[in-house]
Amino acid sequence: MAIQNRVLPNSQINSSKSQYLYINQEQRLTYKEMKQLKTITIGILFLLSQSIKAQISVNVNIGSPPPWGPVGYTTERYYYLPDVEAYFDIQTSMFIYSGNGGWIHNSYLPGVYRNYDLYNGYKVVITNYRGNTPYIYYKNHKQKYAKGYRGRPQKTIGQKPGKGNSSPQKNLHNKPNKQMNQGNKKQQSGGGSHGGGNGKGKKK
């Protein structure tokens, strides 16, 4: 039996070629879209990792705020305490206050404020200064945030332990004068001679 070769019309051949080209183009388009999606995903993951690294770096450099600090601030370094006219450095866990002709860095407030309640006292958060000498703006802070100053209500990070402030390690303040005098660091400075207003209190 003789086998006859079947010759397809040109119209069918052209149709088959067009269909093949269409499918091939769809495959190339899908591959291109997948490649773009992969690139976008990698970019997003990279940005997230950098953001996490930056946040960790900030927390390491600034330190952890005290339990009596106000909620809502994670990158600021200083509080100004209007009632006692002193600063608190989160990075070093030290109070900074004027005394003996200079500025004293101490783990506790002066003896005259040993009963001061840090949980109920108002804290002005310094949002635009992270240097080592916040007191160069002391005159401005003292004038703008006088004793008794109260801004918007603040919620502390932790709960007040027990009655009063009986735990210095938790509250970071108020030791008797004999212990307060140990480890003091005095730093001479121009004090508040530069009241440039660069210290701004952030209120919640």
Helices and strands as residue ranges (DSSP letters): H 10-62, E 78-81, E 86-89, E 94-99, E 102-106, G 111-113, E 124-126, G 134-137, H 138-144, H 168-171, H 177-180, E 185-187, E 201-202
